[in-house]
């Protein structure tokens, strides 16, 4: 629950601080919570997980995709959100309650860039070279790639159609829009890489 509330609070703070963008670009300043376990009774299905559409300065950015693809699809339809009209997607971290709706997203929009944290085995990320540490004392058939690994090895992913952009350092994805890299300190997920979406204001980045 705390993680979901954290995401909501961070996005809300970003949108209501004094912006650097001209007023003409502010026509759509809104957050639509698509997937959550909170809220008054409505046609939306509540579930553990999170997804939100951030519309700001002419950009439409989807943050996370919820815990269940069918629920995400239902809620998107109820809200009248067109997943084909996205400028980017940001995945905060690898857990299923934030990634399971990627199948629905990619059916609708396989071309959108998906910014994801650097994690082995999830988002077509590179395997660190030290993972394939050479063992010259072993015979070739017992060594990775017979002791001659390629220069770059990329992990597979359940979302083959995804155009993942792996983020290892804080990155400006659009002017004034940043994907900020952090690392989990929560027991059970220590050292898990995470991403947050931040929007620059006159006061700087609200980190």
Secondary structure by P-SEA (a helix, b strand, c coil): caaaaaaaaaaaaaaacccccccccccccccccccccccccccccccccbbbbbbcccbbbbccccccaaaaaaaaaaaccccccccbbbbcccccccccaaaaaaaacccbbbbbcccccccccccccccccccccccccccccccccccbbbbbccccccccccccccccccccccbbbbbbcccccccbbbbbbbbbccccccc
